[in-house]
């Protein structure tokens, strides 16, 4: 099991569009084993930023989901909402 952190810079005024987009794409990535741990918006710091944390079964699930035809269909909609995105794959440390 790995985690995917998506740090997403939205275009101004696009947060509600992003929420609708994420709700529509969550079932698509779920087919590839993704589980949303949480989605968070900033209210201080870098404006128009969202941080999503996903649980993935393995690192290959990232490419599998991004290659899904439904994701390809959503590409133009994503480009209208998302200004910049940084994806980071993480492993959980054995703490606690």
C-alpha positions as CSV (number, residue, x, y, z in Angstrom):
1,X,0.0,0.0,0.0
2,X,1.2,3.5,-0.9
3,X,-0.2,7.0,-0.7
4,X,-0.6,9.6,-3.4
5,X,-0.5,13.3,-2.4
6,X,-1.9,15.6,-5.0
7,X,-1.1,19.3,-4.4
8,X,-3.4,21.1,-6.8
9,X,-3.4,24.8,-7.7
10,X,-6.8,25.8,-9.0
11,X,-7.7,28.7,-11.2
12,X,-9.4,31.4,-9.1
13,X,-13.1,30.8,-8.5
14,X,-12.9,27.1,-9.6
15,X,-13.2,25.4,-6.2
16,X,-16.9,24.3,-6.7
17,X,-16.1,23.1,-10.2
18,X,-13.2,21.1,-8.7
19,X,-15.4,19.5,-6.1
20,X,-17.9,18.4,-8.8
21,X,-15.0,17.1,-11.0
22,X,-13.5,15.1,-8.1
23,X,-16.9,13.6,-7.2
24,X,-17.3,12.5,-10.9
25,X,-13.8,11.1,-11.1
26,X,-13.6,9.3,-7.8
27,X,-15.5,6.2,-9.1
28,X,-13.2,6.1,-12.1
29,X,-10.0,5.9,-10.0
30,X,-11.7,3.6,-7.5
31,X,-11.8,1.0,-10.3
32,X,-8.0,1.0,-10.0
33,X,-8.0,0.6,-6.3
34,X,-7.8,4.2,-5.2
35,X,-9.4,5.3,-2.0
36,X,-9.7,9.0,-1.0
37,X,-8.4,9.6,2.5
38,X,-9.2,13.2,2.4
39,X,-9.4,16.4,0.3
40,X,-8.5,19.7,1.9
41,X,-8.6,23.3,0.8
42,X,-6.3,26.1,2.1
43,X,-7.7,29.1,3.9
44,X,-4.3,30.4,4.7
45,X,-1.1,30.1,2.7
46,X,-1.1,29.6,-1.0
47,X,-4.5,30.6,-2.2
48,X,-6.7,28.4,-4.5
49,X,-4.8,25.3,-3.4
50,X,-6.3,21.8,-2.7
51,X,-4.4,18.9,-1.2
52,X,-5.8,15.4,-1.8
53,X,-4.5,12.3,-0.1
54,X,-5.3,8.9,-1.7
55,X,-4.5,5.4,-0.7
56,X,-3.3,3.2,-3.6
57,X,-2.8,-0.5,-3.7
58,X,0.6,0.0,-5.4
59,X,2.6,2.6,-7.3
60,X,1.4,1.2,-10.7
61,X,-2.2,2.2,-9.8
62,X,-1.3,5.8,-10.6
63,X,-0.5,5.2,-14.2
64,X,-3.4,2.7,-14.6
65,X,-5.9,5.4,-13.5
66,X,-4.3,8.2,-15.5
67,X,-4.5,6.0,-18.6
68,X,-8.2,5.1,-18.1
69,X,-10.3,6.3,-21.0
70,X,-12.7,8.1,-18.7
71,X,-9.8,10.2,-17.4
72,X,-8.7,11.0,-20.9
73,X,-12.3,12.2,-21.7
74,X,-12.1,14.5,-18.6
75,X,-8.8,16.0,-19.7
76,X,-10.2,19.2,-21.2
77,X,-12.4,19.8,-18.1
78,X,-9.5,19.2,-15.8
79,X,-7.4,21.8,-17.8
80,X,-10.1,24.4,-17.3
81,X,-10.0,24.0,-13.5
82,X,-6.5,23.0,-12.6
83,X,-3.7,25.5,-13.1
84,X,-0.9,23.2,-11.7
85,X,-0.6,19.9,-10.0
86,X,2.2,18.1,-8.2
87,X,1.8,14.3,-7.6
88,X,3.9,12.6,-4.9
89,X,3.9,8.9,-4.0
90,X,4.5,8.3,-0.4
91,X,5.0,5.3,1.9
92,X,3.8,5.2,5.5
93,X,6.5,5.3,8.2
94,X,6.4,2.7,10.9
95,X,5.6,5.2,13.6
96,X,2.9,4.7,16.3
